[in-house]
Every structure is written in C-alpha cells, then in structure tokens.
C-alpha cells in the first residue's frame, strides 16, 4: 500500500516535471522578442538626437480598449501653424512592448497645411504608446497613451 | 505588391488643405513569424511611402513591422495648383507601386 502510493506520487511527480519541461520548452521556443521600456527610450533618444522631449501640444488618438491588436487605428495631431518658419518636421510613434520599439516616422512640412496623420498599427500587448514631434525650432514634444489590447497581434503565426 | 487605393478629391480651391488617404495591398511580413517548417519567414514590409505633388515631395512615411498588412495612411496637403499627385510605395525587396491622382485647383 505505502509502496504503491509512494510509487504513484513518484510517477505523478515525474509527470508533472515532464509537463513543466514541455511547457517550458514551448514557452522558450515561442517567446517572441519584445522591446522593453529601456529599448523604447533608446529608440526615442535616437529619433530626438538625444534631446529631451517636452510634453507639448500634440494629441495621440488611439482607442483605449482594443479588441484586435492586428489593426489599431492611430491618429496624431499637432497644434502648429505649419508655416515655412514654424512647422512640424517629423512625427514618430513608439511602442513599449512590440518586438521593436519603432512604429512609424512621418515627414511633414509647410505644404502639409496641417499636422494631422493617421495610420493603422499592430500591438502585441497592452502597453504605452508614445508620439513625438520634431518642430522647426529644434524642440521635440511628446505625449503618450495607455492602450489595453484584448487580442494581441499574432507575432508568431 | 499589387493594387493601391488612393482617395483624393478631384477639385479644390487654391490654398485649401485637402485630405488624402492611401492604401496598398501588401502582407507586411514582420520577420518575427515562423512558417510551417519552423523557419523564420523573412521580413518583407513596405518600408517607405512618398507623396509628390507636381514632382515635389510633400509627405513621406517610414514604416516598421508594427504597421498593419495593407498599410493605410491618411495625411493632408495644401492645394497649390492644378497638377498630379504621385504616390509611391517601396518594399524590402525593392518592389514599387506607383499610383497617380489628378487635382484641379481653382
């Protein structure tokens, strides 16, 4: 009796170990590359050439709750006269938890008329999105939005 | 790359800021996915979109793998004079799609 139950426990234990091993393997093999907040900071520093972005007059519009991370509508607007002397040069988007922090860079100018761009992006997870605009006076302004993703973009398959 | 879809109004007043939307059919393969044989599917994304108005660049976008398949983009430009808007997409393999739209400025 005692021997039996001991053997059973042993079998159960090894089964559990095996299962854990398989799960671990699967997790290891399937773990997608993820950007980290520090990688995002590095990408932002590369974009702003080291300048510290200030919070400023730009708006990042993303649905707060995203059902499908494979296609997330994103709009960025900057309050700017868009004249020859005073306009937005570039707008970039950064992600904290996608495989890469860079998302997109828009190049604008006085012929844009308005600083108002939209696109659709993939989000691998709930995370913070950052938008940064480069202005003609050399300043960088930024804003960020927290987004909750219920179904992540499929990174693997 | 196959088809492109561009929406621009046909006529505008001089100085009017017009809205443009542009989309191209493209899988935007991220380079992070594995195929059936376990090999990583090589990255192939549209990396660049450029809009020229009468030959002068007025807008450009650099895409990364986080942009969706069939990348969609909406932006604006000032209607300066009657002319042609040219839209060009270039992917990692060098494939190009070019689409044009005429704009009459009154």
Boltz contact constraints between the chains, C-beta under 6 A:
constraints:
  - contact:
      token1: [A, 71]
      token2: [B, 68]
      max_distance: 6.0
  - contact:
      token1: [A, 95]
      token2: [B, 66]
      max_distance: 6.0
  - contact:
      token1: [A, 98]
      token2: [B, 66]
      max_distance: 6.0
  - contact:
      token1: [A, 99]
      token2: [B, 32]
      max_distance: 6.0
  - contact:
      token1: [A, 100]
      token2: [B, 64]
      max_distance: 6.0
  - contact:
      token1: [A, 102]
      token2: [B, 64]
      max_distance: 6.0
  - contact:
      token1: [A, 103]
      token2: [B, 64]
      max_distance: 6.0
  - contact:
      token1: [A, 103]
      token2: [B, 66]
      max_distance: 6.0
  - contact:
      token1: [A, 104]
      token2: [B, 63]
      max_distance: 6.0
  - contact:
      token1: [A, 104]
      token2: [B, 67]
      max_distance: 6.0
  - contact:
      token1: [A, 105]
      token2: [B, 62]
      max_distance: 6.0
  - contact:
      token1: [A, 106]
      token2: [B, 61]
      max_distance: 6.0
  - contact:
      token1: [A, 107]
      token2: [B, 60]
      max_distance: 6.0
  - contact:
      token1: [A, 111]
      token2: [B, 58]
      max_distance: 6.0
  - contact:
      token1: [A, 111]
      token2: [B, 77]
      max_distance: 6.0
  - contact:
      token1: [A, 111]
      token2: [B, 78]
      max_distance: 6.0
  - contact:
      token1: [A, 112]
      token2: [B, 76]
      max_distance: 6.0
  - contact:
      token1: [A, 113]
      token2: [B, 17]
      max_distance: 6.0
  - contact:
      token1: [A, 113]
      token2: [B, 76]
      max_distance: 6.0
  - contact:
      token1: [A, 113]
      token2: [B, 78]
      max_distance: 6.0
  - contact:
      token1: [A, 114]
      token2: [B, 17]
      max_distance: 6.0
  - contact:
      token1: [A, 114]
      token2: [B, 76]
      max_distance: 6.0
  - contact:
      token1: [A, 116]
      token2: [B, 76]
      max_distance: 6.0
  - contact:
      token1: [A, 117]
      token2: [B, 75]
      max_distance: 6.0
  - contact:
      token1: [A, 118]
      token2: [B, 74]
      max_distance: 6.0
  - contact:
      token1: [A, 119]
      token2: [B, 73]
      max_distance: 6.0
  - contact:
      token1: [A, 120]
      token2: [B, 68]
      max_distance: 6.0
  - contact:
      token1: [A, 120]
      token2: [B, 72]
      max_distance: 6.0
  - contact:
      token1: [A, 121]
      token2: [B, 66]
      max_distance: 6.0
  - contact:
      token1: [A, 121]
      token2: [B, 67]
      max_distance: 6.0
  - contact:
      token1: [A, 122]
      token2: [B, 66]
      max_distance: 6.0
  - contact:
      token1: [A, 122]
      token2: [B, 68]
      max_distance: 6.0
  - contact:
      token1: [A, 155]
      token2: [B, 32]
      max_distance: 6.0
  - contact:
      token1: [A, 156]
      token2: [B, 33]
      max_distance: 6.0
  - contact:
      token1: [A, 157]
      token2: [B, 33]
      max_distance: 6.0
